Amino acid sequence: MSVSRQTTQARQATQAEDKAGRRERILRAAVRQGLLDPESALLAAFVDLDGVDETVASLRAAFPASLQVLHAFAAKANCLVPVLEELRRGGMGCEVASAGELAQALEAGFDPADIVFDSPAKTRAELVRALSLGVTVNADSFEELERIDDILAARPSGSRIGVRVNPQVGGGTISAMSTATATSKFGVPLEDEGNRERLFQAYRDRPWLTWVHTHVGSQGCPLDLIAGGIAKAVAFAEEINTRLGRRQVTGIDIGGGLPVNFADDETTPGFDTYVDRLREHTPALFSGDYEIVTEFGRSVLAKNGFMAAYVEYTKTVGGRPIAITHAGAQVATRTVFAPDAWPLRIEAYDPGGNAKAGPPVAQDIAGPCCFAGDLLARDRTLPRLDTGDLVVVPDTGAYYFSTPFHYNSLPEPAVHGARVDADGKVTFRPLRPAQAAHPLAPALAAR
């Protein structure tokens, strides 16, 4: 094993220990301060803001300082405005995919020039607003380009405008997360008959079309697949500039999609590994001829957030222990409905927030939703859970508690940001208040 690889592995192991240690400190402090309570705060979520800072720093450090790079956080991964504010203060831009996300990005204080608008279904009104603000727009189809033509004919715009191309390099292990297949709904397919020439003509006829955008996919997509798709987009940009005899395309939006390790606390692969793979596949991206935009979301937030929920009851059914908790499909929708694609770790803690010991027991971890499949984990081996214990679900900082599923009218849990100082003191910042139960709920419960 090379010295550099040994150093990287040692660094990753240390970071994993730090992350796990902060999570336990945050949990115990939350219990002491009443942010988790078996009567009034049955479920809560936490964002490790120190971890977010570290992740953003590692992303920025992975790309050469000589390049002009905007790292635009994919708001869909965690659209809470205070979280977006933290990311903006860390130097990130914001990628949005709806009018709602655009409004959240603006509320979080992002400069419109640092916002990128991607969506396959942008309305005319949404395009008018984005172009009037100076937000970057990536057109998803030839029809959308024609709509932009009409808008620009009436009012010029300072926006950077590009086209999303589908390099059609194939999919990963999760089809729903693979956006560069032969029949993906996203972008203009480069390999379909006649499209490459039609795209070239679109750029030739529109001097304001100066960006190329692509996004191959995310979870389940190997790095070589992602890098190969980006290489095809860069090659297409080079082709446009060569054929036109001028540098019309000046920017490449390479999307995001770095897969997340959900198996343990190590952050692998890292952004540095991703950039190394890009260098191998498309050195032209690092020539300095292009501005670069990235759109990472899950890989920035997932491992910097966790949920904690109380065990309300336990039972044994058919010989298998089951813990009924307050975390289920309403905050872990993907895991409940597609457990093989989206498995999550479960950690067992006592009511004080201390890790449980004891012999491992295979048990189901169930949620509160009123359908049989509402399970966070099946036959999971853990110290046996008891009523009043806490289950912690790591790696849920992206997509889970920030975008709840309102099944059974279950309320959205509070989300707290946390920082841990050098002395181990935990300071919390409210990121989202707990949603109040339905006004009739107390009266109904009292009957």
N, C-alpha and C positions, 0 to 999 in steps of 0.2 A: 504494500500500500504506500502511495506517495506521501511525502511529508505534508503537502498542501491538503490532501484529502483527509489525513489524520487531523490536521488543524481544524478543518471545516467540521468534521464529525464531533470533535471535542467542543467546538463553539456551539453547535446545535444542541448537544447534550446539556451544556450549561444553561443555555437559553430555555430549554424545556424544563429544567429544574426550577429556574427562576419563575417561569410562567405558572407551574403547578403550585409553587410556594405562595405566589401572590394570590392565586385563586383561593387557597385555603385561608389566607389572612383576610381576604375580602369577605368570604363567607362567614367567618367567625365574627367579624366586626358588624356585618349586616344583622346577625342574630342579636348581638349585644345592643345594637342601636334600634332594634325593632323594625328594621326594613323587611325582615322575615319574621312572621309571627303565626303560630298555629291557629289563631282565631281571626286575625284581621289582615294578614298578608301571607296568604297560603302559597303564592307563587310570585317570584320576582326574577328579574333579569339584570345582568350586570355587564358593563363594558369596562375592560381593563384599559384605561386611557394611557397608562405608561406603555403598555404593550402596543397600542395603536401607534404611539410616537416612534417606538422602536421599529415597527414594521414599515412605516412610511420612510424612515431614515434608510432602512435597508433597500427599499425600492429605489430611492433617489441615488444611493451610492452604487447601485448595480449598473447604471448607465453612465457612460463617460461624461465627464464634466464639459468636454468640448462640444457636446451636442446640445441643441436646443430642444428640450423635451418638456411637454406638459403631461403630467400624470393626472388624468381625470378620473376620479373615483366614480364607479358605476353606482348611482344613487339607488338603483333597485335593490342592491345588496343590503342596505340599511339606510332608509330614507328619513330617519329622525333628524329634525333640523339641528338640534344641539350636537349630534354626532357629525353632521356635515360641517358645522361651524368648527369643530375640533380639527377636522381634516383640512379645511381651508386655512386655518392658522398654521397647520403643518406644511403649507405650501402646495397643496393639491388643487387641481381644478375639479370639475364635476361633469360626468356624463349622465344625461337624462334621456328617458324614453317615453315621456308623456307630458302633457300640460301640467299635471299635478306635480311631477318631479321637477319640472322647470320652475314652478312656483316655489317649491321647497328650496331649491338651489339658490334662487334669488333671495328668499327670506334668510337663508344662512349667510348671505353677504358675498357670494361669489360674483366677481366681475363677469358680465356677460361674455367678454372675450375669452374667459376661462371655462366657459360652459360649452359642451358638445351635445347636440340634439340628434339622437338616433331613434328611429321608430319606423316600422314598415307601414304605418297607417297614419301619418301626419295629416291633419286636416288643413284646409286652406287657411283657416283662422290661426291655427298653430304656427304654420309657416310664416304668415305675415308677422306675427308677434316675434318669433325668433329672429327673423331677418331684420326687423325694425330695431331690435335690441343689439344686434351685432353678435348674436350667438352663432357658433359654428354649426352648420347643417350638413349632414351626410344624406344625400338622396338615396332612396332604396330601390328605385325603379325608373325606367324611362318615362313613365307617366308622371311621376313626381317631378322629374326634371322639367317637363313641359309646364307643370303647374308653377314651378319656380320661375320659369321664363316669363309667364304672365305677370307674376308679382313684381319681378325686377323691372319689367317694362313700365310699370306704374310708379315705382319708387326704388331708387338705387339702395344698395345695402353694403355695409362694411363687413359683413359676415364672411368668414372663410367657408367655402362650399366645396364639397367633394361628392363622390359617388361610392357607395358601398358595393364592392365586387365580391362575388362568391367564387373562390378559387376551385371549388369542387374537388377537394383533396380527400374527401371521405369523412367518416364519423368515428367516434370513440366508443367506449363501452356503454355509455348512457345516450341513447338516441335523442332524447329530449334536450340534451345539452350540446348536441353536435349541429353546428350551423353552417357547415361547408360541405354538406353532402350533395349528391347530384340533383336532388329535388328539394333542397331547403327553401323555406319561404323567404329567406333573407337575401337581399342584394341582387345584383345583376350577374347571372351565371356566366363566367368567362368562357367556358368550354362549349356552351350551346352554340349551334351553328349560326354564324353571322353576327354573334354578339360582340366579339372582339372588335370587328371593323365598325360596327354600329357605335360602340363605346368610343372608339378613336374619333369618329366623326362628331360625336357629342362634345368631346373635349376641343376638337379643332374649331367648332362653331361657337364655343362659349369660352372666351378667354378668362372669364371669371371662375371657371372650374379648375381649381388649383390643388385639390387634394384627392388622394385615393384612400379609401377605407376598407378594411376587412376585419372579420372576426371569425375564427375557425370553430370556436366552441370553448367549453370550460371543463367542469368536472368530468372525468373519464376520458379526456382527450390527452394523448401522450404529447410530450414536448416536441418531438420530431414532426408530428402531424401539424401542430400549431405553427411551428417555425417554417415548415414546408409551404403552408398556405400563405404566410406572410411573404415568403420569398417570391411566390407567384404574383402577389400584388405589387411588390417592389419592382419586379421585372416588367410588369405592365406599365408602371409609371415611367420607367426608363425608356420603354418602347415609345410611349407618347412623346416624351421630350426629344428623343432621337428623330422620330418621324416629322415632328413639327419644326425641328431645327432651333428650338428655344426651350428654356427651362420653365415651362408653364406649370407643371406639377412640382410644387415646392414642399409639399408635406405628405406624410404617410401616417394615417391613423391605424395602428396595428392591433387595436382591440385589447382585450385582456385574456382571461381564461386560465391563468396559472392554477393547476389543480391543487387541492388542499388535502393534506394528510389527516384523516379523521381517526387513525388507529392509535395515536399516542400524542404526547405534547411536543414532539419535534416538528419543526416547520420545514418540511421537505416536500417537493424541491424548493429551493430558495430562488429569489429573483436573480441572484448572480448566476445560478445554473441555467436559468431561462435565457439570460443575455448571452451566455457562452454558446448556447445552442443556436440562437439567432445569428451570431457571428459566423458559425459554421455554414448555415444555410443561405444567408443573404448578407455578405460583407458590404454590399452597396448601401445598406441601411445605415452603416456607420461611417460613410464617406464624409459626412458633414454637408452633403448637398441637400439634405431634407430636414425639415422640422419633423418632430415625432410626437404623436399623441398616444398614450396608453389608456386603457379603460379597465383597470383591475378593480374588482369589487370583493368577491368572496375571499380572495387571498389576502386582502388587507384587513378584513374584519372578523372572519370566521373564528380564528383561534384566539381572538381577543375578547370573546364574550362567552358567558355561560348563563344557564338558567338553574334555579334552585326551587324545589317544590316539596311540600310536606307530604308524607304518607298518611292518608286519612284512615284507611283500613287495611288489614291483611286478611287473607283467607287461603284455604287450600282446596283446590278443585281438581278432581281426578288424580290426586297425588301430587299436584304441582302447586307450590306456593305462588300467590299473586299479591303484589303490593298495588293498592289503588292510590294513585297520586293525583295531584292537581295540574300536572303537565301532560298534555296529550296532543291530539290532532290540532287543537286550536293554536298551538305554538310550535308544533313540529310536524306540519302537514306532510311534507315530502317524506319524512321518515315513516310516518304511520301508513301512508298509502303506497310507498315504494321502498320498503325496508331493505331490500337487497341492494338497491342503488344508493341509498342514503342512510347507512347504519351510523348510529351515534354511540359514543361511550356513555356509560352510566357509572357514577361514583356514589358510594353509600356513606352517609354521615349521621352522627347522632343528633339529637335536638339542639345541642350546643354548637354544632358546626365542626365537630371533631371526627376525623376519619374513623369509620367503624372497623373493628377487628373481628376475628372469629372465623370459624370454618366456612369455606365457600359453599353456597347453596344455589342450585339452578332455580331461577324464579322468573316470573313474568313481571314486567314493570308496565302497569296500565295507567291510562289517563282517565279523565272525568267524563269524556264524551259518551253519549248514549248510543254507541254501536259497538259490536263485538270486536271489531278490528282495531280499536283505539289502544294500541300498544306501542310504547317506546322501544321495548325490547322483549324478545321471546326467549325463554329458557336461558337467561343470562346468569352467569355465575358471579355471585357477590356475597359478602357477608349478609346473613339473613336480615331483611328489613323488618322493622316493627312499626306499629302505629306511633306517629309523632317523630319518626326519623325524617331526615332530609335526603332527597336524591338530587344530585348535581349532574347537569347535562352539559359537558364542555363543548367547545367548538361551535357554538350556536350564535356567534356575533353577527353573522350574515344570514339574511333570509328567514330566520326562525322567528324569534320574538318580535322583530321589527315589522313583520308583515303578517299579523295574526289572521287566523281563519275563524270567522264568527259563528262557529257551529254551536248549537244549543244556547245562543246568546251569551256565551261565556265572556266575561269582561277581559279587556286587554290588561296584562300585568304591568306594574310599574317597572321602569327601566332606570337603573342608576349607573352613572359613571363613577369610577373609583380610581384613586391614585394612592400609592403607598410610598411614604417618604423613607429616607435612609434609616430612620429609627423603627420602621415597621408600622407607623401610625397610618391608618386608612382614613382618607377623606372622601366623602361621597358628594356627587353632584347630580341633582335630578335631571334625567334626560327625557322621561315621559312619565306623567303621573298615572297611577292605576286608574283604570276606567271604573266609574261608579256602576254598581249593579243597577238593574232596571228599577225605576222609582217604586214599582209595586212589590219588588222582591221582599223588603222587610215586612210589609203588611201580610203578604202571603205566607211568609215563614212563621209569623206569629199566630196564624190561625190553628 
